[in-house]
Amino acid sequence: MSVFVLIPGAGGSAWFWHRVVPELRARGHEAVAVDLPGADPSAGLPEYTDAVVAAIGDREDVVLVAQSMGGFTAPMACARVPVGALVLVNAMVPLPGETPGEWWGNTGSEPARLAAAEAGGYGAEFDLETYFLHDVPAEVAADGADHERPEADVAFGQACDIRRWPDVTTRVLAGAGDRFFPLEFQRRVARDRLGIEAESIPGGHLAALSHPGSLVDRLVDQLP
């Protein structure tokens, strides 16, 4: 049995992982979805990290999984507590000292998004349906409306407080249909910043909601 601690993206709702948690438990693993104070203007990356560290507690051999903006919190947590493995899912990969607000321009994410939209024939103007919900089942998307939270601005100006990437086995899973962080963009960032190859998985940016079974297959396929 492994312990999976799951970090959500912007907004911080643990509900994001509600289709993944039962899949992991059905396969005999422990799964803990962390709820972050994303909407709290007085809380930011340090507080998010505190919440993840508290969720890990004294558990051993933890597989820490981070979605999207959770990629900033994950390495900060790894710097504070032992973690067996780190898996980034359609995640922002920060440099030491970089802020989420700087990340967009530093990585060229917006030109990559626009180029992918032109190549894919879908709208370049951002909206939730086109970029996040296009492959999420309608009933799941409708349920999610009750769990949506805004992300307070404070975290976007706070640095990823690490001196170097943590010395932990790291994997990058990138959605083949991710329109927000297109696959080739994620592959480039993973190579440039981590020196590793991103692994393609089914689904868009919210693969945990659209393809939970396939995502869990990949989460567990390299466990010892």
N, C-alpha and C positions, 0 to 999 in steps of 0.2 A: 504494500500500500504506500502511495505517495501522498503528500499534502500539497494541494494547489491553493495558493493564495492569489486572488484575482483582483487586479486594480482596474477600475473603470477609467474612461476618458473624461473629457470636459463635462462639467456638471456634477460628476462624482457619484452617480446613482448605482448602488450595488445591483439594482434590478437589471441592469444591462446584462449580467451574467446568469439570469434566472433560467435560461434554457441550457446552459453549459453545466451548471452545478449538478442537476440530477443525472446528466449523462456521465459525469465523472464518478458520482456516488454509485451509479449502477454498475460501474466497472471496478468497484472496490476501493476507490480512492476517497480521501477526505478533501472537501472543497469549501473554501471560505471566501466569500465575496465581500470586499471591503467597501464600506460606504464612506465617501469623502465629503467634506463640507465645501463643495465647489461653489455654492451660491453665497457663501458667507464672505462679505468684503473684508473681514478681519482675519481671514484664514487664507493661507497660500501653500506653497510647496513645503515649507517646514512642517506645517500642521498636517498636510497630506501624508508626509513621511512618518510623522508620529502615529497616525492612524494605521498605516501599514505595519510598522514595527510592533504596535500593540496587537494587531491581528496575528502576526507571526508568533509572538510570545516566546515560549520555550520549545516550540516545535522544531524538529530536526528534519533534514533532507527536504526542505521546502522547495517547490517549484513555483517561482514567482512569475506571474503572467500579467503583462501590462498592455492595455489597449490605448491607442492614439496618444492623447496628452499624458496618459499614465506613464509613458516612456520617460518623462522627466522625473517622476517620483521614484520609479523603480531603482535606478542606480543609487539614489540617495539612501534608500532603504538598505540596499546591499552593502553600502559602506558602513552601516551601523550594526547589522546582525548577519550571522552566517546564513547563506542561501545556497542550496544545492545546484540550482539552475535558474536561468532567467530566460523567459520567452517573451519577445516583443511581437504584438499582433497589430499590424497596420499602425505602428507606433512612431511617434516622433523620437528620433535618436539624437540626444543632445551631446554637445561637446562640454567638457568641464568649464563651468563659469558662464555658459550660454543661457540666455533667458528664452522662454517660449516665444516671446514677442520678437526676438531676434532670429529665431530659428527659421521662420518662413522665408525671409530674404536671404539668409545665409545658405539655405539649401536649394533655393530656386523652386520652391513648391508651387507657387502660383503660375509661373510659365509652364511648368510641367502639367498642371491641372488643365490649363487652357489648351495646350497642345493635344492632350488626350481627348478633350471634349471635341475638338475639331476632327480628330481622326476617328472618333467613335460616333460622331453624328448626333450628339445630344447637346443640350443647351450649355453655353459657357457661363451664363449668369447663375450664381450659386443659389440653390434652394434645397430644402431638406429632402423633398421627394426625389429629385434627380440625383443627388449626391450621397444620400444616406439610406433612403428607404426604398430604392428602386427594386431591390431583390428581397426585401423583408416581407413575410406574409402579412396580408392586410390586417388580420386579427391581432397579430403581434404588434404591428405599428399602432393600431388603435389603442391597445392596452398601454403602450409606452407613453401616450400623451399624458397620462396621469403621473408619470414618473420623470418627466422632463424637468430639468433645472437649468437655469442660466449659469454660466461660468463667470464668477466675479473677475474684474479686471486685474486684481492685485497679483495673481499668480503669474500673469504674462510678463511682469516686470521683475520677477525674482529669478536669480541665477540657480542653475543646477549645481548644488554645492558639493561637488566632488573634485578631487585633484586629478584623477584619471579614471578610466572606465574600470569598474570593479573586476577583480580577478575571479570571475565566475563563468562557467560555461554559458554562452549566450546564443540563442537562436532568434532569427527574424522570420516571422510568417507574414506573408504579404498576399492580400486578396487579389486573385486574378481579375476580378471585376471591380476593384476599388477605383472609384472615380474621383475621390477626394485626394488620396495619395496613390496615384497610378502605379501599377506594378513595376514598370521600368524605373520610375523615380525612386521607389523604395529600394530596388536592387542597387541603384547607384549610391544612395545614401549609406546602405549597409556596407558596401565595399569601401567607400571613401572613409567612413568614420569608424567602422569596426573591423574591416578587413575580412568580412565573411560574406557568403552568398545568401541572399534571402530565398526562402522556400515558398513557392507558390501554393496557395490554398484556394479552394472554391469560395466564392462569395465576394461581396463588396466590402465597404469600410466597416459595416456592422456585421461581420461574419458570425459573431456569437449569437446574433438574433436570426440570421438568415440560414446559416448552415452549421448549427451547433454540433451535430454528430460528426461531420467531417472535420471540424476544428478540433474536437476532442480526440479523434483518431490521430491527428498530427501531434497533439500535446503529449500523448502517451506513447508514441511510436519509438521514442529513443530513451525511454526510461530503462535504468539498469535492471 
